[in-house]
Amino acid sequence: MRIEGPHKRLTIFVGESDRHGHKSLAEEIVHRAHAAGMAGATVFRGVEGFGVSNRLHTTRILSLSDDLPLAIVIVDSEERVRAFLPELDGLLPKGLVVLDDVEIHSPSGPEGQG
């Protein structure tokens, strides 16, 4: 499936130690996005950061954290992203959810296929 043009990017910031039941919160969100038929989702692991708690999380050896920041990024149409937002209700007792506009360009391969 090739997508082009204006879309929404949904970025969800959580901690690596955040859980939903026995599962990682990031894993739960990605599985829900997949079940909802979203175009795609990726989890990025941060090397350093802090959030509302103002507690610094880092990979530096002297203060090695077991709770590094994670960002889950989902890009799809505005309609599909907004329809997915209720899936996050009750999952995020803390964390940050950001919506922003993006323009997608899918480069084509040498044969004009994407």
QUINOR-V852421 format. One record per pair of residues at least 12 apart in sequence whose ideal C-beta (glycine too) atoms are under 7 Angstrom apart, sorted by the first residue. I is the first residue (numbers start at 1). J is the second residue. Records with the same first field share a line. If there is no record, write none. Layout:
I->J ; J
//
This chain:
2->106 ; 114
3->39 ; 104 ; 106
4->104 ; 105 ; 106
5->103 ; 104
6->101 ; 103
7->75 ; 76 ; 77 ; 78 ; 102 ; 104
8->76 ; 78 ; 81 ; 99 ; 101 ; 102
9->73 ; 75 ; 100 ; 102
10->74 ; 81 ; 99
11->71 ; 73 ; 98
12->29 ; 72 ; 88 ; 95 ; 97
13->51 ; 69 ; 71 ; 95 ; 96
14->26 ; 70 ; 95
15->67 ; 69 ; 70
16->67 ; 68 ; 70
17->66 ; 67
20->91
25->91
26->43 ; 70 ; 72
28->91
29->72 ; 91
30->43 ; 72
32->87
33->74 ; 84
36->84 ; 87
38->74 ; 76 ; 80 ; 84
39->75 ; 76
40->75
41->72 ; 73 ; 74
42->73
43->70 ; 72
44->70 ; 71 ; 73
45->68 ; 70
46->68 ; 69 ; 70 ; 71
47->59
49->69
51->96
52->94
57->69
75->102 ; 104
81->99
//
